[in-house]
Structures are given as C-alpha cells and as structure tokens.
Amino acid sequence: MGKLPSVSGRILIVDDDECQRTTLAAMLSECDFDTQIAADGQEALERLAAFDADVIIADLVMPRMDGFELLRHLKERGDLTPAIALTSFGSMEKALSAIHDLNAFWYLEKPVEPRAFKILIERAIRYKRSLQKTDELKRELSLSGVLGDLVGRSPAMQQIFSLIRQVAPTSASVLICGESGTGKELVAREIHKCSSRGDWPFVPINVAALPETMVENELFGHEKGAFTGAIERSAGCFEQAHGGTLFLDEIGEMPLSTQPKLLRVLEDLRVRRIGGKHEIAVDARVLAATSQELGTHLREELYYRLSVFQILVPPLREHKEDIQPIADVILQSLNKKHSTRVTGVDSEVLDVLHRYDWPGNVRELRNVLERAAIMAGAGSIRLTDLPSPAFGTSFGPTTKPSPGYQASRMLRPGQPLMKLEETYIKLTLEHLGGNRKLAAKMLGISLRTLQDRITALRKVAKTAPGS
C-alpha cells in the first residue's frame, strides 16, 4: 500500500528558543512547507497580519506573550487556524488545558520526533482545508440552495445540508437512510467532497448488485492464483479508496458471512486479500447507505460501527416545494447530454408534477424529465411532452391505454400463479422503465430476490413446451 498523498501548507513556528525554532523550521523546509518563525506570541500576531498560516506551532512557555495568551487571542477573534502546542516533559496537564480550553489542535512533547511532527502537521492542514470548504459551502448554500448535485430550499433539505457540513470534517462513519431514488449516493459524495479527503478517491460499491460469492473479492481483492480465474493480483475497494472514501450502498444486502470480516477491517484498518498471507494497512473513511429497515439484516456490532452518525434523506413527496429547483438543475444537465434547449416547465406541468407522489423519488423525476426534454427539444416542457404511463393517468391527446386497463387484460382469473408472478413483475418493470432496484422496492422484496426470480422465470420459459 502506497503512502497518502503529501500536502503543502504555510506554517508559523513560535518559540523563544532560537535553536528549537530553527531546528523545527529546517525539518519542515525539507518537506517543502512554507515556514516562518516568531520569538513569542506578540511577534506571532504581527506575523499573522501578513502571513496566512495553515498551522501554528507554539511553545506554551515564553516571555512577553506565552502560548496560552496567543491561543486566547486567536480564540477571541474567531481564528480557526489549528495550533499545535509544544510542551516540555512532565507538562502534560498544561498541554491538555490548551487543547480543552483554548481549542488547540493537539500537542507535542519536546524534543520533537520528526516523523510524528510531519504527520501531525499534515493532519492539521487537512483539518484546516476541510473547515475552509465547509465555510465556502455554507456561503453558497445561503445564496443558492444547492450543495454540489443536491438541490433544495425546503427545511428538510436545508437540514440535510446542515448535517453534511457538520459531519464532513470528521472521520466518523455515516449511515445514510432513505427510499430508493432519494439521492443517498449524492449525499455520500458531498460528505466526501466537503471533507479533507475530497481530493482523493471516492469508491462506490453497490452490495445488492453483486453475487454473494463476489462481495468479499470486491471489498478485499485477491492474490494471483487465489481461485480459478484469478490470473493476476487485484486490489479490492478498500485499497482503491486509500486516502479517500469507500461508499457501501445497500449495506443491508451484505452477506452474513462477510459482515464479521468487514467489521474487523473497520476496527483494525487492515485488509487481507483473498489468498494473501499478509495484511495491508488502509486508510479509508466508510460511508454506508440503505433503503430498507436493517433489522436483522446486519449484525448488531456492525450496525453500531457504521451508524456513528445517521442522515435520513426524505422522499420527494415530503418536500415537493423543491421540485421546481430540482427540475431546473436536471434540465440543465439534460440539455448538455442531449443537445436540447429546454428552458423549463410550464405552470400546468409544474402543477401535475406537484400532484404526483413520486414513488421513485428524484430518480423517477429525472427519468420523466429526460423523456419530456427529448420530446420538447426546446422551449418549455408542456403537458403533451409528459409520459402519461409514468403518472398512471393521461395528459393531453393520447391513445395509449392506462396501466390499470393493461393490468386488467394481463391478469386474468385462472392463470397459474407463476404466470401471474411473471406478468406482474413485467408490468412493474415496464411501469418503471426497467428500473429493477425501484421495482424491488415497490414489490416489497430485495433486489437480489427480484433478480433471482427473474432468472428462475426465464429458466422455466426456456423449458416450457414449444419454447
């Protein structure tokens, strides 16, 4: 496993001992940090007027103005620059006081060990950058109601944005809950982008879309020759997400046999590839999502490990006031995708969109708008551009029978139960444009169960007389 990407930054060293501050400055210069020095707290404040430091390293005991007074000045004026307190052997109580009372980032005992010094500096810089990102996003949200690809001015969505801002700078695991199509992966991506890991990989994996036998291989990777077909070494998702974020979608579908192994990796931050003899250190933040009540699907200890912080994404029917701004953003992206020139939706269409309950949530809204945008081509979307089967009713001139009429013809009394099941699955998939994940949700079964039933029905169809 390679090292995490190095970071650069501006460091201010404050120490009355000339030998000590020169030694620390030399250590940092070797790592290409932009470094300045000050002999006491007063000189440090003067330097900070012209030097935008990412990290302040301050001795706690100095003449004129000591480290405690410097940290107190910074706290009172709202300066969030992380400060590392330097303390002599046996002065642990003073260091802890600086951390607890004056918001110091952490402390180091003299003499400073170079490797620990560099690691702590890099962590402090990443923390500062994450705070800056959060502040920038907060300003953007107050103006636009948009956070990356997430859109909404409603109280429900503003609460989601607030939770993202709170948890992003931390290293906490997050469990994102919500119905299919609500945008759980978008929430995960924004947490990643708003964190200090935002410049490194975001690796998503949909557990429900994988056969049970492939889940461990995808997560942990394998060595060459580990099993039939393993012709070369392969890194798993944990290794791919090193330094960044691993997103486990539909975590409730995780096989029970894999859950203890996942829990161990989360606790030890080490993985062993399938067929491997050695463990590999990994540094990946884990975010998980589910569209179902986890209940007995997850082992209790794994559930608590993944749900340190929870975010519940509301269904679209609970914040319909966001439909117009969401539609505006979706149409902008669709114009780029299809080279259309759609400017928006007219008032009648907006009224229809508000009256519909959106069982497929934002994903279904996007599908409806994509079809309508292609039909319209340019200008505003009108009622005649809407796909009426998507709403279970008819808008404008159309000769297509309603889904209810189709169902009454397809589901006749006296048919075998298996035929009825096949027909109903087909009808549901047609209604949802082939979206299996949403179909499973509407049918009240897991995606894997739906896929297994489709496979079984196909086998029966092939062996049927006359096939």
C-alpha positions in Angstrom: 0.0 0.0 0.0 1.4 3.4 -1.0 1.7 6.4 1.2 -1.1 9.0 1.4 -0.5 12.0 -1.0 1.6 14.6 0.8 0.2 18.1 1.5 1.7 21.5 1.3 1.0 24.5 3.5 2.1 27.5 5.4 3.5 27.0 9.0 4.2 29.6 11.7 6.6 28.4 14.4 6.5 30.3 17.7 9.3 29.6 20.2 11.6 31.7 22.3 14.4 29.1 22.0 16.2 30.1 18.8 17.9 26.6 18.4 14.5 24.9 18.8 12.6 27.1 16.2 15.5 26.8 13.7 15.5 23.0 14.1 11.8 22.8 13.5 11.9 25.2 10.6 14.6 23.0 9.0 12.5 19.9 9.4 9.6 21.5 7.6 11.7 23.1 4.9 12.9 19.6 3.9 9.2 18.7 3.3 8.6 21.8 1.1 6.4 23.7 3.7 6.4 27.5 3.6 7.7 28.3 7.1 8.0 31.5 9.1 9.2 31.9 12.7 8.5 34.2 15.7 10.2 34.5 19.1 7.0 35.0 21.1 3.2 35.4 21.0 3.3 39.1 20.3 5.6 38.7 17.3 3.4 35.8 16.1 0.3 38.1 16.0 2.3 40.6 14.0 3.4 37.9 11.5 -0.1 36.6 11.1 -1.3 40.1 9.9 0.6 39.4 6.6 1.1 35.6 6.7 -2.0 33.4 6.3 -0.8 30.3 8.2 -2.4 26.9 7.8 -0.9 25.7 11.1 0.6 27.5 14.2 3.2 25.6 16.3 3.5 27.4 19.6 5.6 26.8 22.7 3.4 27.2 25.8 6.1 28.9 28.0 7.6 32.1 26.5 8.4 35.6 27.8 6.3 38.7 26.9 3.3 36.7 25.5 3.3 33.0 26.0 1.5 30.3 24.0 -1.6 30.4 26.3 -2.1 34.1 25.7 -1.5 33.7 22.0 -4.2 30.9 21.7 -6.6 33.0 23.8 -6.2 36.0 21.4 -6.8 33.7 18.4 -9.9 32.2 20.0 -11.4 35.5 20.9 -11.1 36.8 17.4 -12.6 33.7 15.9 -9.4 32.5 14.2 -9.8 28.8 13.5 -6.2 28.1 12.4 -5.2 24.8 14.1 -2.5 25.3 16.7 -0.1 22.6 17.9 1.2 23.2 21.4 4.8 22.4 22.3 5.4 21.3 25.9 8.3 20.1 27.9 8.4 16.6 29.5 6.1 16.4 32.5 3.9 19.3 31.4 1.1 17.2 30.1 -1.5 19.0 32.2 -0.7 22.3 30.6 -0.9 20.8 27.1 -4.3 19.2 27.8 -5.5 22.6 29.2 -4.6 24.3 25.9 -6.5 21.7 24.0 -9.6 21.7 26.2 -9.9 25.4 27.0 -8.2 27.2 24.0 -9.1 24.9 21.1 -5.5 23.8 20.4 -5.5 21.1 17.7 -3.1 18.8 19.6 0.3 18.8 21.4 3.9 17.5 21.0 6.4 16.9 23.7 10.0 18.2 23.3 12.3 17.0 21.9 10.1 16.6 18.8 10.2 13.3 16.9 10.5 14.3 13.1 8.1 11.6 11.7 5.4 12.3 14.3 5.8 16.0 13.8 5.3 15.8 10.0 2.3 13.5 10.3 0.6 15.8 12.8 1.3 18.9 10.6 -0.3 17.2 7.6 -3.4 16.2 9.6 -3.8 19.8 10.9 -3.5 21.2 7.4 -6.2 18.8 6.1 -8.4 19.8 9.0 -7.9 23.5 8.1 -8.8 22.8 4.5 -12.0 20.9 5.4 -13.1 23.9 7.6 -12.5 26.3 4.7 -14.5 24.1 2.4 -17.3 23.9 4.9 -17.4 27.7 5.2 -17.4 28.2 1.4 -20.2 25.7 1.0 -22.2 27.4 3.8 -22.0 30.7 1.9 -23.0 29.1 -1.4 -26.0 27.4 0.2 -27.3 30.6 1.8 -27.4 32.1 -1.7 -28.5 29.2 -4.0 -29.9 26.3 -2.0 -27.5 24.0 -3.9 -24.9 21.7 -2.5 -23.0 20.1 -5.3 -25.6 17.9 -7.1 -28.0 18.2 -4.2 -30.8 20.8 -4.6 -33.4 22.2 -2.2 -34.5 25.2 -0.3 -37.1 23.4 1.8 -36.5 23.0 5.6 -36.0 19.2 5.0 -33.2 19.7 2.5 -31.6 22.5 4.5 -31.4 20.1 7.4 -29.6 17.6 5.2 -27.1 20.2 4.1 -26.5 21.2 7.7 -25.8 17.6 8.7 -23.4 17.2 5.8 -21.5 20.3 6.9 -21.3 19.1 10.5 -20.1 15.5 9.8 -17.9 16.1 6.7 -14.8 17.4 8.6 -14.8 14.5 11.0 -13.7 10.9 10.4 -17.0 9.4 11.7 -18.7 6.6 9.8 -22.1 7.7 8.4 -25.2 5.6 7.7 -27.4 7.3 5.1 -31.0 6.1 5.1 -33.8 6.8 2.7 -36.0 5.3 0.0 -34.6 4.3 -3.4 -34.0 7.2 -5.7 -33.8 9.9 -3.0 -30.1 10.7 -3.7 -28.3 8.8 -0.9 -25.1 8.4 -3.1 -25.2 12.2 -3.8 -25.2 12.8 0.0 -22.2 10.5 0.4 -20.3 12.2 -2.4 -20.9 15.6 -0.9 -19.7 14.4 2.5 -16.6 13.2 0.7 -16.1 16.4 -1.2 -16.6 18.6 1.9 -14.0 16.6 3.9 -10.3 16.7 4.0 -10.3 13.6 1.8 -12.1 15.4 -1.1 -9.1 15.4 -3.4 -8.6 11.6 -3.1 -10.7 8.7 -4.4 -14.4 8.2 -3.8 -15.1 4.5 -4.5 -18.8 3.4 -4.6 -19.9 -0.3 -4.4 -23.5 -1.5 -4.6 -23.6 -4.6 -2.4 -27.0 -5.6 -3.7 -25.8 -5.7 -7.3 -23.1 -8.3 -6.6 -23.5 -12.1 -6.3 -22.8 -13.2 -2.7 -19.6 -15.0 -3.9 -18.2 -11.8 -5.3 -18.7 -9.4 -2.4 -15.5 -10.3 -0.5 -13.5 -10.2 -3.7 -14.7 -6.7 -4.5 -14.1 -5.5 -0.9 -10.7 -7.1 -0.1 -9.2 -8.1 -3.5 -7.3 -11.3 -4.3 -3.8 -12.6 -5.0 -2.9 -14.3 -8.2 -4.0 -17.9 -8.2 -6.3 -17.5 -5.2 -9.1 -19.2 -7.1 -9.9 -20.4 -10.6 -9.7 -17.4 -12.9 -7.5 -15.3 -10.7 -4.8 -14.8 -13.3 -3.4 -11.7 -11.6 -3.4 -9.8 -8.4 -6.4 -7.5 -7.9 -6.8 -4.7 -5.3 -10.1 -4.5 -3.5 -12.3 -1.4 -2.9 -10.7 -0.7 0.4 -7.3 -0.4 -1.2 -8.7 1.6 -4.1 -10.2 4.0 -1.6 -6.9 4.5 0.3 -6.8 8.1 1.5 -10.3 8.7 0.4 -13.8 7.4 1.0 -15.5 4.0 0.4 -19.2 4.1 -0.1 -21.2 0.8 0.6 -24.6 1.2 -1.0 -27.4 -1.1 0.1 -25.4 -2.4 3.1 -28.4 -4.4 4.3 -27.7 -6.8 1.4 -24.2 -7.6 2.8 -23.9 -11.5 3.2 -23.9 -12.5 6.9 -20.7 -14.5 6.3 -18.9 -11.3 5.2 -20.0 -9.0 7.9 -17.5 -10.1 10.6 -14.7 -9.6 8.2 -15.9 -6.2 7.3 -16.2 -5.3 11.0 -12.6 -6.4 11.6 -11.3 -4.2 8.7 -13.2 -1.2 10.1 -11.7 -1.7 13.5 -8.1 -2.6 12.5 -7.8 -0.6 9.3 -6.1 -3.6 7.7 -7.2 -5.9 4.9 -6.0 -9.3 3.8 -6.6 -10.1 0.1 -8.2 -13.5 -0.7 -5.3 -15.9 -0.9 -3.0 -13.5 0.7 -0.6 -14.2 3.6 -0.1 -10.6 4.9 -2.4 -7.8 6.0 -2.3 -4.4 4.3 -2.8 -1.1 6.1 -5.6 1.0 4.6 -6.9 4.5 5.4 -10.4 4.8 4.0 -13.4 6.5 5.5 -16.5 4.3 5.2 -20.0 5.7 4.4 -22.9 3.3 4.0 -26.5 3.6 2.8 -29.7 1.6 3.0 -33.2 1.8 1.5 -34.6 -0.7 3.9 -35.1 -1.3 7.7 -31.9 -3.0 8.6 -33.5 -5.0 11.5 -31.8 -8.4 11.4 -30.0 -7.8 8.1 -26.9 -6.5 9.9 -25.1 -7.9 12.9 -25.6 -5.6 15.8 -21.9 -4.7 16.3 -21.5 -3.9 12.6 -24.6 -1.7 12.6 -23.4 0.4 15.5 -19.9 0.7 13.9 -21.4 2.0 10.7 -24.1 4.3 12.2 -21.9 6.5 14.4 -23.8 9.4 12.6 -27.1 8.9 10.7 -28.7 11.0 7.9 -32.2 10.4 6.8 -32.9 11.6 3.3 -36.6 12.5 2.9 -38.7 11.1 -0.1 -39.6 13.7 -2.7 -43.3 13.6 -1.7 -42.3 15.2 1.6 -40.6 18.2 0.1 -42.5 18.9 -3.2 -41.6 22.6 -2.9 -38.1 21.6 -4.2 -39.5 20.0 -7.4 -39.0 23.2 -9.5 -35.4 24.0 -8.4 -34.5 20.3 -8.8 -36.1 20.2 -12.2 -34.2 23.3 -13.3 -30.9 21.7 -12.4 -31.8 18.4 -14.0 -32.8 20.1 -17.2 -29.5 22.0 -17.4 -27.6 18.7 -17.3 -30.0 17.1 -19.8 -29.5 19.9 -22.3 -25.8 19.2 -22.2 -26.4 15.4 -22.5 -28.9 15.6 -25.4 -28.0 19.0 -27.0 -31.6 20.1 -26.3 -32.5 23.7 -25.5 -35.3 23.2 -22.9 -35.8 26.3 -20.7 -38.1 24.9 -18.0 -41.5 23.5 -17.4 -44.7 25.5 -17.8 -47.2 26.1 -15.0 -49.6 23.3 -15.9 -46.8 20.8 -16.0 -45.4 22.0 -12.7 -48.9 21.6 -11.2 -49.0 18.0 -12.4 -45.6 17.3 -11.0 -46.7 18.6 -7.6 -49.8 16.4 -7.6 -47.9 13.2 -8.3 -46.4 11.3 -5.3 -43.2 10.1 -6.9 -42.7 6.6 -5.6 -39.3 6.6 -7.5 -38.3 9.9 -5.9 -35.8 12.2 -7.6 -34.5 9.4 -9.9 -38.1 8.9 -11.3 -38.4 12.7 -11.7 -35.2 12.7 -13.7 -36.4 9.9 -16.0 -39.7 11.7 -16.6 -37.9 15.0 -17.4 -35.4 13.3 -19.7 -38.2 11.8 -21.9 -40.1 15.1 -21.8 -37.0 17.1 -22.7 -36.3 14.9 -25.7 -39.9 15.3 -26.8 -39.9 19.1 -26.3 -36.5 19.7 -27.9 -36.6 23.4 -27.0 -38.6 25.9 -25.0 -40.8 24.9 -22.1 -42.0 21.3 -21.4 -45.7 21.1 -21.9 -48.3 18.5 -20.8 -48.2 16.7 -24.2 -44.4 16.0 -23.6 -45.1 14.1 -20.4 -45.0 10.3 -20.4 -48.5 9.6 -19.1 -47.9 6.0 -18.0 -45.4 7.3 -15.5 -48.3 9.1 -13.7 -51.0 6.4 -14.1 -53.2 8.9 -15.9 -53.5 10.7 -19.3 -52.4 14.2 -20.1 -53.3 15.7 -23.4 -54.2 13.7 -26.5 -53.1 10.1 -26.3 -54.5 6.7 -27.4 -52.4 4.6 -25.0 -54.5 2.6 -22.5 -53.8 3.3 -18.9 -51.7 0.9 -16.8 -54.8 -0.1 -14.9 -56.5 -1.2 -18.2 -53.4 -3.1 -19.3 -53.3 -4.9 -15.9 -56.9 -6.0 -16.1 -56.2 -7.7 -19.5 -52.9 -9.3 -18.5 -54.0 -10.6 -15.0 -57.0 -12.9 -15.8 -58.6 -15.3 -13.3 -57.5 -19.0 -13.7 -53.9 -18.3 -14.8 -51.1 -20.3 -12.9 -49.6 -18.4 -10.0 -46.1 -18.5 -11.6 -47.6 -16.9 -14.8 -49.3 -14.2 -12.7 -46.0 -13.5 -10.9 -44.1 -13.2 -14.2 -46.8 -10.9 -15.6 -46.8 -8.7 -12.5 -43.0 -8.4 -12.5 -43.0 -7.5 -16.2 -45.8 -4.9 -15.6 -43.9 -3.3 -12.7 -40.7 -3.1 -14.7 -42.4 -1.6 -17.7 -44.1 0.9 -15.4 -40.7 1.9 -14.1 -38.8 1.9 -17.3 -36.9 -1.3 -16.4 -35.5 0.0 -13.1 -35.0 -3.2 -11.1 -34.0 -1.5 -7.9 -37.1 0.6 -7.8 -39.2 -2.4 -8.9 -37.9 -4.5 -6.0 -38.8 -1.6 -3.6 -42.3 -1.4 -4.9 -42.8 -5.2 -4.8 -41.5 -5.3 -1.2 -38.6 -7.6 -1.9 -34.8 -7.2 -2.0 -33.1 -6.5 -5.4 -31.3 -9.9 -5.1 -34.6 -11.7 -4.6 -36.1 -10.0 -7.7 -33.1 -10.9 -9.8 -33.3 -14.5 -8.6 -37.0 -14.7 -9.5 -36.4 -13.2 -13.0 -33.6 -15.8 -13.6 -35.9 -18.6 -12.4 -38.8 -17.4 -14.6 -36.5 -17.3 -17.6 -35.4 -20.9 -17.0 -39.0 -22.0 -16.8 -39.8 -20.2 -20.0 -36.9 -21.9 -21.8 -38.0 -25.4 -20.7 -41.7 -24.8 -21.4 -43.2 -26.8 -24.4 -42.8 -25.0 -27.6 -40.1 -22.7 -26.4 
